[in-house]
Amino acid sequence: MENVPARKLTICTFHALCVRILRQDINRLGYKTNFSIYDESDQLGLLRRIIPRLAACGSRVLPATPLHSGHKTGQFGVDSEL
């Protein structure tokens, strides 16, 4: 194997590499590069803050319901302005 200068190597986890690639090229899909990726705990916390607003409008949603719906479709997007 050829000796490669260390600065040309990328060593990271699979998820970190995917985020790096997304941030680099996501604008090609029409999205902004300043996105966040939430784990399940963060998603539930966000939903717990949003649900009272929905309840004020007369909607009734349990915190886990939107998460499961998002996972079924493979996409769960929430406007950062909420």
C-alpha positions in Angstrom: 0.0 0.0 0.0 1.2 3.5 -0.9 2.2 5.9 1.9 -0.5 8.5 2.2 0.1 11.8 4.1 -2.0 11.8 7.2 -3.8 15.0 6.3 -5.5 13.2 3.3 -7.0 10.5 5.6 -10.4 10.7 7.1 -10.8 8.8 10.3 -14.2 9.0 12.0 -17.3 7.0 12.9 -19.8 6.1 10.1 -22.3 8.6 11.5 -19.8 11.4 11.7 -18.7 10.7 8.1 -22.3 10.8 6.9 -23.0 14.1 8.7 -19.8 15.5 7.1 -20.9 14.5 3.7 -24.4 15.8 4.3 -23.2 19.2 5.4 -20.9 19.4 2.4 -23.5 18.6 -0.2 -27.0 19.0 1.3 -27.5 22.3 -0.4 -27.7 20.4 -3.7 -31.0 19.0 -2.3 -32.3 22.4 -1.4 -31.6 22.1 2.3 -29.6 24.4 4.6 -26.2 23.2 5.9 -27.0 24.3 9.5 -29.2 21.3 10.3 -29.3 19.3 13.5 -29.7 15.6 14.0 -31.7 14.7 17.1 -31.5 11.4 18.8 -34.7 9.9 20.2 -34.3 11.6 23.6 -33.9 15.0 22.0 -36.9 14.3 19.7 -39.1 13.5 22.6 -37.9 16.6 24.5 -38.8 18.8 21.5 -42.2 17.1 21.1 -42.9 17.7 24.8 -42.4 21.4 24.2 -44.5 21.5 21.1 -47.5 19.4 22.3 -48.8 22.0 24.7 -49.0 24.4 21.8 -51.0 21.8 19.8 -53.2 21.2 22.8 -54.0 25.0 22.9 -55.3 24.6 19.4 -57.5 21.6 20.4 -55.2 18.9 19.1 -54.4 15.8 21.2 -51.1 14.1 20.4 -49.1 11.7 22.6 -45.3 12.4 22.5 -44.3 9.0 21.0 -47.0 9.1 18.2 -45.2 11.6 15.9 -41.9 9.8 16.5 -43.3 6.5 15.3 -45.0 8.2 12.3 -41.7 9.8 11.4 -39.8 6.6 11.6 -42.3 4.8 9.4 -41.9 7.4 6.6 -38.1 7.6 7.2 -38.3 11.3 7.7 -39.1 13.5 10.7 -38.7 17.2 10.1 -39.5 20.0 12.6 -39.1 23.6 11.8 -36.3 25.1 14.0 -38.5 28.2 14.6 -40.9 26.2 16.8 
